[in-house]
Amino acid sequence: MGPVDTRVKVRVAAKVNLYLRLATRGDDGYHELSTVFHAVSLFDEVVAERRADDVIDVHTHGGQSDRVRDDATNLAVRAAVLLRAEHGQADQGVHLDITKTIPVAGGMAGGSADAAAALLACSVLGDLDTTPDDLHDLAAKIGSDVPFALLGGTAIGHGRGEQLVPVLTRGSYQWVLALAPRGLSTPQVFRQFDEQIARGEVEPMPQSGTEPPRELLNALAGGDAEGVAEHMHNDLQEAACQICPELRKTLEVGKRAGALVGIISGSGPTCAFLCASQTDARNVEAVLKILPQVHEVRRASGPVPGAQLVS
């Protein structure tokens, strides 16, 4: 694609955290983490179109779009503004059109995914001389999950999530995702986690960091879904369940229905169930659909690539 393009479409995937450990809150207000990101086949689409003026604006539609603000706080707009400031021209305006499928405030990095898609779409639209490293550095300035949304696949994340190492993953993993009727505030979940630490209820990750379990990485390399399930972990799960106790019931029901494991995705409230087969996934989906506390159920597979050009 070149400078004649007036419209660029990018598709970008949601994520689940197969493993997530967190240190205590640092002086900068952030928690150092150790995680294993895993991109799954639940996608948003972001279209970037040239404007005749210098305005950068956005329109969001699709699932749960009423929960997204179409203003300067939108992460996709922030991404486009940052890209223009560092690599573009001040008079380059763009309209962003976002079709949502990834749940909003669901712990699956939907906003971060849209930001990653906007970075890629606007860089191609403007025919900017940006490298993958350039986009990664910009992504890290926007949010902790944005760099992984660019990369996709499966990857270890350190720091705030921006330090990424791709992980060898064999096979395809079957997921059932139970979406809640309302989102959870990520800051609220982190505050709950901090209070748990203060009460001595959880043991945080050492400030020096830690590596994901070797058994988990070996299972991923071997395509061993049962091994992956055995070593999945999320430090934020109990905090999310304390805020929304009905999540415990969802996790219990999904496991009884045949899932290998159920885990809160990121800061929640989406419950992600890893299943041994598509047949098991269909069975789990059917059972979860009738739960009153579940708004919607989706089936997905992973890993899938990061942000990709569609047109």
Buried (B, 14 or more C-beta within 10 A) or exposed (E): EEEEBEEBBBBBBBBBBBBBBBBBBEEEEBBBBBBBBBBBBBBBBBBBBBBEEEEBBBBBEEBBBEBBEBEEEBBBBBBBBBBBEEBBEEEBBBBBBBBBBBBBBBBBBBBBBBBBBBBBBBBBBBEBEBEEEBBBBBBBEBBBBBBBBBBBBBBBBBBBBBEBEEBEBEBBBBBBBBBBEEBBEBEEBBBBBBEBBEEEEBEBBEEEEEEBBEEBBBBBBBEBBEBBBBBBBBBBBBBBBBBBEBBBBBBEBBBEBBBBBBBBBBBBBBBBBBBBEEEBBBBBBEBBEEBEBBBBBBBBBBBBEBBBEBE
